[in-house]
Amino acid sequence: MNKTAAALTIGAATLSDTATLAQPPTLSVWRVNASRRLVLLYQAAPGPLRGLMRTATRLLPTSLRERLRNRLSKAQDDLVASGLLGARTASRGKPGETYVDISAADDAVDVIILPIIDWDLRTQRPQHLAAGLAARGHRVFFISLHFLGSAEPRRWLIEREVATGVYEVRLGRIPQHRIYTHPPSAAIADLMAEALDDLLATVGSRTATAVLQYPYWSPVVERLPSLRCVYDRMDLHTGFGMASRAMEDLEAALIRGADSVVVSSEGLVPAVRPDATLVRNAAAAEPFLAVPTRARDADAPPLIGYYGAIADWFDADLLLDVARARPDLRFELVGAVSRPGLGPADLPKNVVVRGEVPFGSLPDIVARWDVATIPFIINPLTVHTDPVKVYEYLAAGLPVVSTSLPEIKRLSDVVSFADDARSFAAALDAAIAVSRNPAEIAARRARIEGETWSARSERLRTQLDAKLPRISVIILSYCNEALTRRCISSVLSRSRYPDLQVVVVDNGSDDGSPAYLRGLAETDERVEVILEPRNLGFAAGNNRGIQRADGEILVLLNNDTEVFDGWLHRIIEHLADDPGLGLLGPVTDNIGNEARVRVPVGADLASVARLRAVEHRGRRLVTETVAFFCVAMPRAVIDDVGLLDEGFGLGFFEDDDYCRRVGASGRRVAIAEDLFIHHKLSATFDRRKNPEHRAVFHRSQAYYESKWGPWHPHRYRSEPA
C-alpha cells in the first residue's frame, strides 16, 4: 500500500429525498485522519458506548483534554462545512450501521464512469466494464443520473457500493434533468466539475481517468484537466434521434480532443481518430453457461425468444409477420417496450410481451427457449451496433437468428441471418432442428470463449494510464513553514499525476520547516528532502534540487505559491505542442511582468484557475522573460544550457539571466495563458529588512548587467487578461 494511500470510511446513512428511488441505504464518505475518525466513531456509536467515551476523556489531564477538545471541534467544523456531518446526524444511532475501508490500491488509477444510463436501468456495457475495472484493483466511481437537486448543500454523496469496488455517486447542488438532448449549461458544468474535484480530493486520489460514455459530460471533464479523458463510444448516438445539433458538435469535438477513444464496434471508428481502440461488447458468460441442456418437448410448440430494449430499432413488423404466419411457434419478448405496435390489441395469441426483468432472471428465462432472436431494423444506428445479447445467447448454447447486422457477421458460423418474414421463419426452422443438439450447443459456447467482460475490461484498462513523462517539482523553502505546508499540500493533493517526484530543498530554515519536511518524506514516497545548514541562495538551492531530480521535465516552484487541478497536465500539453519551448511559466495574480492577470478581489482561486483552463486552453504568450516563482523546462534545457548561475547569491535576476541564456540557445520562452498559479510574491524577502533587500537587489542587478548590458525593467501587459 502506498504510504499516503487514502483510507476512507463509509457509513450507512439515509437520504431524505430517496424515497422515490427505492434505493438501499446510502453511503457517505470522509477523509480519515485521527480527529475526524474519532468524531465519526462517536457519531456512529450506540448511546452506552458514547457515554463511556465521554467518561474516558474526563480522566485525561486538563491540558490534554483541552487540546483534544479543540482538535475534535475543528474536525467537526470541517465535516459540517463539507456537508458530510449533516448526512451522518440524520441517521446517527441507527442499528446496523457499518464501516468499511476503500483504500486506494498501489498505483491504481481511480476511474470515474460518466455513463449514458443509471446503474439500475439495465445491466449492460457500462456496468460490466465498471465492475471489471474494479476487479482489477481500481476504485470506480459511477456517477448517477439522479442528481441530488439544487437545494442540496452537499457537493456529492457516495450513495452505495453497487458492486465490489464500484461506488455510485450522486452530485449535489444540481437540479434534476435529462442529459440526452443538450449539453450542460456553463453553470451546471462548473458545479459538476467542482463536485468531482472535491470528490477526488476527499478520497485522496493521486491520479484519475474519466470514462465518458455520452458526449454530454465533455464540458465537465474539460474543466478538470488533471483527468485523463477516455471516450467510450458505445453507439452511433445520432441514431437515437434525441441529440441536438449542439450535442452532435460536442461529440465531434470530444472525438478530436479525448486522450483516448474506445469504440464498441469497427463501424464506430471515427475517420479523424484512426487510433481508436476496439473494445467490443461481450458476455457475462458464467450465469448463461450454467443454463442446463435439456431435450426439447416434442409435444410443446417451440419457444422463440428475445430480450432487451424494445424500441424504435426493434423490427416489430418483421417479428409479428413471422408470428402470424407461424401459429405453430410461440414467441416471448422480454424487455421494456417504448415503441408503438406492440400493445395487447396488436399481438397475435402466440406472442407474449413480459416487460423488463432483473438481469439475474435472464438465464432461467432463456433456459426455456429453443431459439433466440435479434430482429433489428437495419439503419445507421444498428449498423454500428455490436449487441451484447448475441454473446449471452451463445453462452447459453442457443441458436441465434438475426437480421443482417454487420458487426455480428463475423459470427456467421453460429448465427443465422434473415431480413424478411419468409427467410426468417425458414431460419427459425433450421435453428429449431439443431437447438438441443449437444455438439451444436458446445460449438456455440466455444465460439464465444474469450469474449468476456473480464477480457474487455483488461483491454479498456490499457487506455487508463497515460504515457506521461516523469516530472520533478523542485520546491525551495526558507522559513515560512505555513506557506511551505500550503504549497506542498497543493502539489501533492491537486497534481493527480501518475509519475511525480517532489524535491524540497530547505535553505537553512530556523523554524519548524525541517521537522515538518523530514516527517513528510517519511510518509510520502513521492517526496525527497534536502536540508541545507545555511541559506545557499535561490540559484544554489534550486541547483541542489535539480541535481537530485530525475524527471524528464523539471518545474521550479517557490514555496509561496499554490497550484490547482491540472497544472502539470497543462505544462505537458504546451511542451508537447511546441518542442521549441525552453521555458514555460504560468499566469498569476501577483507578479511584476506580463504574467500578471486581473483577478477579482476575494475570488475563489480554484474557480479562476478552472475558468482560465477552459477559456484559454492551448494559448501561449511568447515573451523574453518569465519569473522563476514557477517555471517548467525539459531536462534537455539543463543539459544544454546548464544550471542556474550561483553568482547571483541570495537572489534576484537569476531568472532574467537564465531566460537570456535559454534564448541564446535558440529556444523560446513563453507564458501559458491557460495555467494559473497563485503567488504571494517575495515571501522570503518579506522577512528581511528593506535596506538589506535593496542591497541584494542592486548587487544582483550589477552582476546581471556585467553579463548582458543594461537591464530593462519588466512590464505588465497593456490590458491584463
C-alpha distance (Angstrom), angle and dihedral (degrees) to the residues before:
residue distance angle dihedral
M1 . . .
N2 3.82 . .
K3 3.78 111.8 .
T4 3.78 89.5 -120.0
A5 3.79 98.2 38.9
A6 3.76 108.5 144.2
A7 3.78 114.7 -111.4
L8 3.76 107.5 -158.4
T9 3.74 132.6 -169.5
I10 3.79 122.2 -142.1
G11 3.78 118.0 -166.1
A12 3.77 126.5 -172.3
A13 3.80 112.7 -111.1
T14 3.78 137.1 156.0
L15 3.79 126.8 -121.4
S16 3.78 117.0 -137.5
D17 3.79 92.4 -138.1
T18 3.82 101.6 48.5
A19 3.77 98.7 86.6
T20 3.79 92.3 103.0
L21 3.79 91.8 49.7
A22 3.79 96.7 56.4
Q23 3.80 89.2 -147.5
P24 3.82 127.0 162.0
P25 3.82 118.4 -101.3
T26 3.78 111.7 -55.0
L27 3.77 127.8 -117.0
S28 3.79 128.5 -136.5
V29 3.79 123.7 -163.7
W30 3.79 132.5 -150.3
R31 3.76 136.8 174.3
V32 3.73 109.7 -101.9
N33 3.78 119.6 -131.2
A34 3.77 124.2 145.7
S35 3.81 96.2 -93.4
R36 3.79 96.6 45.1
R37 3.79 91.7 44.6
L38 3.79 90.2 55.6
V39 3.80 91.6 49.4
L40 3.80 91.6 49.4
L41 3.79 94.4 45.0
Y42 3.79 89.8 50.9
Q43 3.82 91.0 50.3
A44 3.81 91.1 50.4
A45 3.79 97.1 43.8
P46 3.83 120.9 102.9
G47 3.80 116.4 -111.5
P48 3.83 98.5 -95.4
L49 3.80 92.4 50.7
R50 3.81 91.4 48.9
G51 3.78 87.8 53.7
L52 3.79 91.3 53.1
M53 3.81 90.4 49.4
R54 3.81 91.0 53.1
T55 3.81 90.7 48.0
A56 3.79 91.3 50.6
T57 3.80 92.6 54.0
R58 3.81 90.7 53.0
L59 3.81 88.6 60.4
L60 3.82 92.0 60.1
P61 3.82 122.2 98.0
T62 3.81 111.6 -89.6
S63 3.80 95.5 -112.9
L64 3.80 92.9 49.4
R65 3.81 91.7 44.5
E66 3.83 90.3 53.5
R67 3.79 92.9 48.8
L68 3.80 90.4 48.9
R69 3.81 91.6 48.4
N70 3.82 91.2 51.1
R71 3.78 92.5 49.4
L72 3.77 93.8 47.6
S73 3.79 91.0 46.6
K74 3.79 90.9 54.2
A75 3.81 91.2 46.5
Q76 3.80 89.8 50.9
D77 3.82 90.5 49.3
D78 3.80 90.0 51.4
L79 3.79 91.9 51.7
V80 3.79 93.1 46.6
A81 3.80 91.6 47.4
S82 3.78 90.2 53.6
G83 3.79 91.2 49.3
L84 3.77 91.7 -120.8
L85 3.78 99.9 109.2
G86 3.77 90.8 55.6
A87 3.81 89.2 59.9
R88 3.80 90.1 53.1
T89 3.78 94.7 46.3
A90 3.80 91.7 58.5
S91 3.78 91.3 62.4
R92 3.79 105.0 24.4
G93 3.76 115.5 140.5
K94 3.79 95.1 19.8
P95 3.80 113.4 142.8
G96 3.76 118.5 -110.9
E97 3.80 97.5 32.9
T98 3.78 111.1 151.7
Y99 3.78 139.3 -174.8
V100 3.76 129.3 -143.6
D101 3.80 132.1 178.4
I102 3.79 120.7 -124.5
S103 3.78 98.5 -173.8
A104 3.77 117.8 174.3
A105 3.79 116.4 -101.9
D106 3.79 119.2 -121.0
D107 3.81 109.9 -74.0
A108 3.82 92.0 -21.7
V109 3.79 115.2 149.3
D110 3.79 113.5 -124.3
V111 3.80 112.4 -125.7
I112 3.78 127.7 -146.2
I113 3.79 112.2 -164.0
L114 3.82 111.4 -154.3
P115 3.79 97.8 -169.4
I116 3.77 140.0 -163.8
I117 3.82 93.0 -138.5
D118 3.78 136.8 29.7
W119 3.77 120.2 -100.2
D120 3.79 95.5 -108.7
L121 3.80 98.7 42.9
R122 3.80 97.2 85.5
T123 3.80 132.4 -30.7
Q124 3.78 103.8 -109.5
R125 3.79 141.8 129.6
P126 3.84 96.9 -45.9
Q127 3.80 93.5 54.3
H128 3.80 95.7 41.7
L129 3.81 94.2 49.4
A130 3.81 92.3 45.4
A131 3.80 91.6 52.5
G132 3.81 91.2 44.6
L133 3.79 93.0 53.5
A134 3.80 91.1 47.2
A135 3.80 89.6 52.1
R136 3.81 87.0 58.6
G137 3.78 93.2 58.0
H138 3.80 101.8 -91.2
R139 3.78 120.8 131.8
V140 3.80 103.7 -127.5
F141 3.80 122.8 -158.7
F142 3.80 111.4 -165.3
I143 3.81 109.8 -161.1
S144 3.78 113.6 -138.2
L145 3.79 121.7 -134.8
H146 3.81 88.0 -142.4
F147 3.79 102.2 88.2
L148 3.79 121.7 -159.0
G149 3.81 94.4 -121.1
S150 3.79 134.9 -106.2
A151 3.82 92.6 -84.7
E152 3.82 92.7 57.8
P153 3.84 109.0 107.5
R154 3.80 95.2 -157.4
R155 3.78 118.1 87.5
W156 3.79 93.1 -145.1
L157 3.75 143.8 -8.3
I158 3.80 129.2 -154.1
E159 3.76 95.8 -141.1
R160 3.79 103.4 -176.2
E161 3.76 146.3 -26.4
V162 3.81 100.8 -101.7
A163 3.81 94.3 -176.8
T164 3.77 132.3 0.6
G165 3.79 105.2 -62.4
V166 3.82 94.2 -1.6
Y167 3.81 115.8 111.3
E168 3.78 123.0 -166.7
V169 3.81 110.8 -139.1
R170 3.78 126.1 -162.6
L171 3.79 117.5 -159.9
G172 3.80 119.3 -134.6
R173 3.82 135.0 -149.1
I174 3.81 87.5 38.6
P175 3.82 124.9 110.7
Q176 3.78 117.8 -125.5
H177 3.81 111.6 -96.6
R178 3.81 142.1 146.6
I179 3.78 118.0 -97.4
Y180 3.80 100.1 -157.5
T181 3.80 107.6 82.7
H182 3.81 110.4 38.2
P183 3.81 137.1 22.0
P184 3.81 116.4 -104.2
S185 3.78 118.7 -90.8
A186 3.80 116.7 -105.7
A187 3.81 89.2 -106.5
I188 3.81 93.2 52.6
A189 3.82 92.1 45.2
D190 3.82 89.5 51.1
L191 3.81 92.0 51.3
M192 3.78 92.8 47.4
A193 3.80 92.1 48.2
E194 3.81 91.1 49.1
A195 3.80 90.3 50.4
L196 3.80 94.2 49.9
D197 3.80 91.4 44.5
D198 3.80 90.0 52.4
L199 3.81 91.6 45.6
L200 3.79 92.2 53.5
A201 3.79 91.6 46.6
T202 3.79 92.3 49.3
V203 3.79 94.9 49.8
G204 3.81 90.2 47.5
S205 3.79 95.5 -117.6
R206 3.79 114.4 -174.8
T207 3.76 97.2 -173.7
A208 3.79 131.2 -0.1
T209 3.78 141.6 -176.3
A210 3.78 126.6 -152.0
V211 3.81 116.3 -144.2
L212 3.80 107.3 -158.4
Q213 3.78 116.1 -160.2
Y214 3.80 96.8 177.5
P215 3.84 129.4 33.4
Y216 3.82 92.3 -122.7
W217 3.81 89.8 84.3
S218 3.80 95.8 55.7
P219 3.86 97.7 94.4
V220 3.82 89.0 50.2
V221 3.80 94.2 54.3
E222 3.80 90.6 42.4
R223 3.80 86.5 64.6
L224 3.82 90.7 54.8
P225 3.80 104.5 59.9
S226 3.80 94.1 174.0
L227 3.81 89.3 67.3
R228 3.76 117.2 91.4
C229 3.80 105.6 -132.1
V230 3.81 119.1 -137.2
Y231 3.80 115.8 178.6
D232 3.79 110.8 -153.3
R233 3.81 100.6 -160.7
M234 3.79 100.0 -159.8
D235 3.80 99.8 167.8
L236 3.76 144.5 2.1
H237 3.80 91.0 -90.3
T238 3.79 94.3 -166.9
G239 3.80 86.7 63.9
F240 3.81 91.4 70.0
G241 3.79 91.0 66.3
M242 3.81 93.8 -136.4
A243 3.79 103.9 96.0
S244 3.80 120.1 95.6
R245 3.79 122.7 -135.0
A246 3.79 87.4 -101.5
M247 3.80 89.7 57.4
E248 3.79 90.9 48.7
D249 3.81 90.1 51.7
L250 3.79 89.0 48.0
E251 3.80 90.9 54.8
A252 3.79 91.6 49.3
A253 3.80 90.1 53.6
L254 3.81 91.4 45.4
I255 3.80 91.9 52.6
R256 3.80 90.2 52.6
G257 3.79 96.2 43.0
A258 3.81 106.1 37.0
D259 3.78 117.0 110.1
S260 3.78 88.2 -130.6
V261 3.80 134.6 7.6
V262 3.80 119.4 -151.7
V263 3.81 121.5 -170.9
S264 3.79 131.5 -164.8
S265 3.82 94.7 -146.8
E266 3.78 138.5 25.2
G267 3.79 91.6 -115.0
L268 3.81 90.7 62.2
V269 3.81 94.8 61.3
P270 3.82 102.8 117.5
A271 3.79 118.4 -130.6
V272 3.81 89.0 -129.5
R273 3.83 92.5 52.3
P274 3.79 107.9 46.3
D275 3.81 86.0 158.0
A276 3.82 90.9 69.5
T277 3.80 114.4 133.4
L278 3.80 118.4 -125.3
V279 3.81 111.5 -133.3
R280 3.78 104.9 168.6
N281 3.76 125.5 -159.7
A282 3.78 117.7 -96.2
A283 3.78 146.2 -176.5
A284 3.76 131.3 -82.2
A285 3.76 80.2 -139.0
E286 3.80 105.5 177.4
P287 3.83 99.9 75.2
F288 3.82 91.4 42.7
L289 3.80 94.2 46.6
A290 3.80 86.0 57.7
V291 3.81 91.8 61.0
P292 3.82 104.1 118.4
T293 3.77 122.2 -119.0
R294 3.78 110.4 -124.7
A295 3.76 136.4 171.1
R296 3.78 115.2 -101.5
D297 3.80 117.3 -109.1
A298 3.79 102.2 -116.7
D299 3.83 91.1 -157.4
A300 3.82 95.0 55.3
P301 3.81 121.4 78.5
P302 3.81 111.0 -108.6
L303 3.81 113.5 -95.8
I304 3.81 117.1 -132.6
G305 3.80 116.0 -164.1
Y306 3.78 144.6 -165.4
Y307 3.79 130.9 176.8
G308 3.79 131.2 -174.9
A309 3.77 137.8 62.4
I310 3.78 113.5 -21.4
A311 3.79 98.4 -151.7
D312 3.80 140.6 131.8
W313 3.80 92.6 -54.8
F314 3.83 93.1 55.6
D315 3.81 109.5 100.8
A316 3.80 97.9 -135.6
D317 3.81 92.0 165.4
L318 3.80 91.8 57.5
L319 3.78 94.5 47.0
L320 3.82 94.7 45.5
D321 3.81 91.6 47.7
V322 3.82 89.1 54.6
A323 3.80 91.7 46.1
R324 3.80 93.3 50.5
A325 3.79 91.6 47.0
R326 3.81 92.0 48.3
P327 3.80 111.1 42.8
D328 3.81 87.0 162.8
L329 3.81 88.8 73.3
R330 3.80 127.8 71.0
F331 3.79 121.8 -143.0
E332 3.81 126.7 -157.6
L333 3.83 121.2 -170.5
V334 3.79 117.3 -167.1
G335 3.80 118.6 -169.2
A336 3.76 146.9 64.9
V337 3.81 112.0 -58.9
S338 3.81 116.5 -139.2
R339 3.80 101.1 156.3
P340 3.83 129.5 78.8
G341 3.79 124.5 -111.9
L342 3.80 98.3 56.1
G343 3.79 102.0 84.5
P344 3.81 120.5 125.5
A345 3.81 91.6 -94.2
D346 3.82 91.0 53.9
L347 3.79 97.4 53.5
P348 3.79 126.9 91.3
K349 3.79 115.2 -133.5
N350 3.80 93.1 -100.4
V351 3.84 94.1 59.8
V352 3.82 122.7 81.7
V353 3.81 125.0 -175.4
R354 3.82 110.9 -158.1
G355 3.80 100.6 -179.7
E356 3.80 126.8 -140.7
V357 3.81 119.1 -19.8
P358 3.82 131.9 -178.6
F359 3.78 114.4 -85.7
G360 3.80 90.5 -119.3
S361 3.81 90.2 62.5
L362 3.79 95.1 57.8
P363 3.84 99.9 83.7
D364 3.80 91.5 56.7
I365 3.81 90.6 47.2
V366 3.81 96.4 50.0
A367 3.82 90.4 46.1
R368 3.82 86.0 74.5
W369 3.80 94.7 52.1
D370 3.77 127.7 96.3
V371 3.82 97.0 -164.2
A372 3.82 133.4 13.9
T373 3.79 122.4 -146.9
I374 3.81 142.1 -159.1
P375 3.82 104.7 -164.5
F376 3.81 99.5 177.3
I377 3.77 126.7 161.8
I378 3.81 110.1 -116.7
N379 3.81 106.5 -118.0
P380 3.82 136.8 129.6
L381 3.80 91.4 -79.3
T382 3.80 97.7 51.4
V383 3.80 93.9 38.5
H384 3.83 86.0 67.3
T385 3.81 95.3 41.9
D386 3.79 125.8 110.3
P387 3.84 99.7 -168.8
V388 3.79 115.5 -139.0
K389 3.77 89.8 -151.3
V390 3.80 94.7 66.5
Y391 3.81 90.4 65.5
E392 3.79 92.2 46.8
Y393 3.81 93.1 46.9
L394 3.80 90.1 52.9
A395 3.81 92.4 45.2
A396 3.81 86.7 57.1
G397 3.82 87.9 54.2
L398 3.81 93.8 -115.2
P399 3.80 125.0 146.5
V400 3.81 110.5 -119.7
V401 3.80 130.0 -144.5
S402 3.80 115.5 -168.7
T403 3.73 141.1 165.6
S404 3.81 113.7 -104.9
L405 3.79 101.1 -73.3
P406 3.82 107.7 170.9
E407 3.80 95.7 -145.4
I408 3.81 94.1 61.2
K409 3.79 97.2 41.3
R410 3.81 85.7 98.6
L411 3.83 85.9 70.0
S412 3.81 93.4 56.2
D413 3.81 91.5 124.0
V414 3.83 89.5 67.7
V415 3.83 102.0 21.2
S416 3.82 125.8 66.0
F417 3.80 121.0 -148.4
A418 3.81 130.1 -149.1
D419 3.81 133.2 156.5
D420 3.82 106.1 -170.7
A421 3.78 133.2 53.3
R422 3.81 96.8 -106.5
S423 3.82 96.4 49.1
F424 3.81 91.4 40.1
A425 3.81 90.8 54.8
A426 3.81 90.4 47.3
A427 3.82 90.1 51.0
L428 3.80 89.4 51.0
D429 3.80 91.0 53.2
A430 3.79 91.6 51.1
A431 3.80 91.0 47.9
I432 3.81 93.2 48.7
A433 3.79 89.9 54.1
V434 3.83 91.7 61.4
S435 3.78 98.9 27.1
R436 3.82 96.8 110.1
N437 3.79 98.3 31.5
P438 3.84 106.3 127.0
A439 3.80 94.0 -146.0
E440 3.80 91.5 50.4
I441 3.80 91.3 47.5
A442 3.79 90.3 51.2
A443 3.82 90.9 49.0
R444 3.80 92.3 52.0
R445 3.78 92.7 49.7
A446 3.79 92.3 45.4
R447 3.81 90.3 51.9
I448 3.77 92.4 66.3
E449 3.79 98.0 41.8
G450 3.78 105.9 133.7
E451 3.80 91.7 20.1
T452 3.79 89.6 110.4
W453 3.76 134.1 134.1
S454 3.77 87.8 -121.8
A455 3.80 90.3 61.7
R456 3.81 91.8 43.3
S457 3.81 91.1 50.2
E458 3.79 90.2 52.2
R459 3.80 89.9 52.4
L460 3.80 91.6 48.7
R461 3.78 89.1 48.2
T462 3.81 90.0 64.9
Q463 3.80 88.0 65.7
L464 3.80 95.7 53.3
D465 3.79 97.9 74.0
A466 3.76 116.5 68.6
K467 3.79 117.0 -143.0
L468 3.78 91.8 -123.6
P469 3.81 127.6 163.7
R470 3.78 120.5 -111.0
I471 3.80 112.1 -97.3
S472 3.79 125.3 -154.4
V473 3.81 116.3 -159.7
I474 3.80 111.9 -161.0
I475 3.80 113.3 -159.0
L476 3.80 119.5 -170.1
S477 3.79 114.7 -155.7
Y478 3.77 132.0 -172.8
C479 3.80 114.7 174.7
N480 3.82 115.1 -55.3
E481 3.80 92.3 108.2
A482 3.81 92.5 -179.0
L483 3.80 91.9 55.2
T484 3.80 91.6 45.4
R485 3.80 91.2 51.5
R486 3.79 91.7 49.5
C487 3.79 93.0 48.2
I488 3.80 95.9 47.0
S489 3.80 92.0 43.4
S490 3.79 90.6 54.9
V491 3.82 91.2 49.5
L492 3.80 94.8 48.6
S493 3.80 97.1 41.9
R494 3.81 101.8 37.0
S495 3.78 105.7 35.2
R496 3.83 94.9 74.8
Y497 3.75 88.2 -174.2
P498 3.81 120.2 152.6
D499 3.81 99.1 -142.2
L500 3.80 108.6 36.2
Q501 3.79 131.7 151.7
V502 3.81 120.2 -172.9
V503 3.80 115.9 -163.0
V504 3.79 113.9 -171.0
V505 3.80 117.5 -166.1
D506 3.79 113.4 -165.4
N507 3.78 110.7 -156.7
G508 3.79 99.3 -149.7
S509 3.81 99.7 -62.6
D510 3.81 114.8 -170.0
D511 3.83 96.1 -159.6
G512 3.81 131.3 69.1
S513 3.81 93.9 -65.7
P514 3.84 98.0 102.0
A515 3.82 93.1 51.1
Y516 3.79 91.5 46.9
L517 3.82 92.1 49.2
R518 3.81 93.6 47.8
G519 3.79 90.0 52.8
L520 3.80 91.8 47.3
A521 3.80 93.0 52.2
E522 3.80 89.4 52.5
T523 3.81 93.6 53.9
D524 3.82 103.7 37.1
E525 3.79 119.3 50.0
R526 3.80 90.8 -159.3
V527 3.80 91.2 67.7
E528 3.80 127.1 81.2
V529 3.80 120.8 -179.6
I530 3.80 131.3 -155.0
L531 3.81 113.7 -168.0
E532 3.79 112.8 -161.1
P533 3.82 117.7 -162.8
R534 3.81 92.5 -137.8
N535 3.79 140.8 19.0
L536 3.80 106.1 -80.1
G537 3.78 93.4 -178.1
F538 3.79 131.3 -112.6
A539 3.82 99.1 -68.4
A540 3.80 97.8 42.3
G541 3.81 93.0 43.8
N542 3.79 92.4 51.7
N543 3.79 90.6 45.4
R544 3.80 90.2 57.7
G545 3.80 88.5 54.0
I546 3.80 93.3 46.0
Q547 3.79 90.5 51.8
R548 3.81 90.7 52.3
A549 3.82 94.9 44.2
D550 3.80 119.9 95.8
G551 3.82 101.3 -174.5
E552 3.78 127.1 123.1
I553 3.79 87.5 -132.4
L554 3.79 123.7 40.9
V555 3.80 126.2 -155.9
L556 3.81 121.4 -168.7
L557 3.80 109.7 -154.8
N558 3.79 130.5 -178.5
N559 3.78 118.0 -134.2
D560 3.83 90.8 -123.8
T561 3.81 92.1 69.9
E562 3.77 136.0 92.1
V563 3.81 122.5 -154.1
F564 3.79 129.5 -155.1
D565 3.77 140.2 -148.5
G566 3.80 114.7 -55.5
W567 3.79 98.1 9.9
L568 3.80 95.4 132.2
H569 3.80 92.3 44.0
R570 3.80 89.5 54.9
I571 3.80 89.7 52.5
I572 3.81 90.7 50.9
E573 3.81 91.7 50.2
H574 3.80 93.8 51.8
L575 3.80 96.0 45.3
A576 3.80 90.4 47.7
D577 3.80 91.8 47.3
D578 3.83 93.7 52.8
P579 3.82 114.8 29.4
G580 3.81 87.4 -176.4
L581 3.80 92.4 69.1
G582 3.79 113.6 112.6
L583 3.79 100.0 173.9
L584 3.80 130.6 19.0
G585 3.78 125.2 -170.7
P586 3.82 132.4 -178.9
V587 3.77 132.9 -124.1
T588 3.78 115.7 -105.2
D589 3.78 144.7 179.5
N590 3.79 96.4 -117.3
I591 3.80 124.7 39.2
G592 3.78 137.4 103.3
N593 3.80 101.1 -115.9
E594 3.81 145.0 50.8
A595 3.78 91.6 -59.1
R596 3.79 91.3 75.2
V597 3.81 114.5 102.5
R598 3.77 131.1 -176.2
V599 3.82 113.1 -92.7
P600 3.81 119.7 177.5
V601 3.78 115.2 -116.6
G602 3.80 110.1 -96.1
A603 3.80 93.8 12.1
D604 3.78 119.2 154.8
L605 3.79 99.8 -105.6
A606 3.80 95.1 -154.9
S607 3.80 88.4 57.0
V608 3.81 90.3 47.6
A609 3.81 89.7 53.5
R610 3.80 92.2 47.1
L611 3.81 93.2 49.0
R612 3.81 93.4 49.2
A613 3.80 90.3 48.9
V614 3.81 89.7 56.4
E615 3.81 100.7 38.3
H616 3.82 98.2 41.2
R617 3.79 101.8 31.2
G618 3.78 113.0 160.5
R619 3.82 95.4 2.5
R620 3.81 121.6 132.2
L621 3.78 134.8 -176.5
V622 3.80 111.3 -144.2
T623 3.79 109.1 -142.9
E624 3.79 141.3 158.8
T625 3.79 99.1 -116.2
V626 3.78 138.5 28.3
A627 3.79 122.1 -172.0
F628 3.79 114.9 -116.8
F629 3.81 96.9 -131.0
C630 3.81 80.3 103.3
V631 3.77 124.1 1.8
A632 3.79 133.4 154.3
M633 3.77 128.3 -155.9
P634 3.78 138.9 167.4
R635 3.80 115.1 -105.4
A636 3.81 87.2 -115.5
V637 3.80 89.7 69.4
I638 3.80 91.7 60.4
D639 3.79 90.6 44.8
D640 3.80 91.3 52.0
V641 3.82 105.2 31.9
G642 3.81 99.1 29.7
L643 3.79 134.5 -137.4
L644 3.79 126.9 -39.7
D645 3.82 114.5 -74.5
E646 3.81 107.1 -100.8
G647 3.79 90.1 -163.4
F648 3.82 87.6 89.1
G649 3.79 89.4 74.3
L650 3.78 117.8 -161.7
G651 3.77 94.5 3.5
F652 3.83 154.7 -68.6
F653 3.79 128.8 99.8
E654 3.80 96.9 25.2
D655 3.81 87.8 108.5
D656 3.82 92.6 50.5
D657 3.79 88.7 48.3
Y658 3.78 93.7 50.0
C659 3.80 92.0 48.2
R660 3.82 89.0 54.6
R661 3.79 90.4 50.3
V662 3.81 92.9 48.5
G663 3.81 90.8 47.8
A664 3.79 89.8 50.6
S665 3.81 88.7 55.2
G666 3.81 89.6 61.7
R667 3.79 96.9 -105.0
R668 3.78 128.0 126.4
V669 3.80 128.7 -117.5
A670 3.81 117.5 -147.6
I671 3.79 146.2 167.6
A672 3.81 117.9 -129.9
E673 3.79 106.1 -131.9
D674 3.81 91.9 -162.0
L675 3.81 95.6 53.2
F676 3.81 115.9 82.8
I677 3.81 121.6 -174.8
H678 3.81 123.5 178.6
H679 3.81 113.0 -126.8
K680 3.80 126.6 -170.5
L681 3.84 90.2 -165.6
S682 3.79 126.8 -133.6
A683 3.77 95.5 2.0
T684 3.81 89.9 156.7
F685 3.77 96.3 49.5
D686 3.80 91.6 43.0
R687 3.78 85.2 72.3
R688 3.79 90.7 60.6
K689 3.76 128.8 78.8
N690 3.78 113.1 -100.1
P691 3.85 95.9 -115.9
E692 3.82 91.3 56.6
H693 3.78 89.6 44.9
R694 3.80 91.0 54.1
A695 3.79 92.8 45.5
V696 3.79 92.7 53.5
F697 3.80 89.7 47.0
H698 3.80 94.4 52.6
R699 3.81 94.3 44.8
S700 3.79 90.5 52.5
Q701 3.80 92.3 45.4
A702 3.78 90.5 53.4
Y703 3.78 91.0 50.3
Y704 3.81 91.5 48.5
E705 3.82 92.4 49.9
S706 3.80 90.6 49.2
K707 3.81 86.5 62.5
W708 3.82 103.7 34.9
G709 3.78 109.3 15.7
P710 3.82 125.7 -116.7
W711 3.78 115.0 3.8
H712 3.79 115.6 -125.4
P713 3.82 111.2 -145.8
H714 3.78 116.8 -119.5
R715 3.79 119.5 -101.9
Y716 3.77 134.6 -150.8
R717 3.76 118.6 -121.2
S718 3.79 110.4 -92.7
E719 3.80 92.6 -117.0
P720 3.80 112.4 24.9
A721 3.79 109.4 -136.0
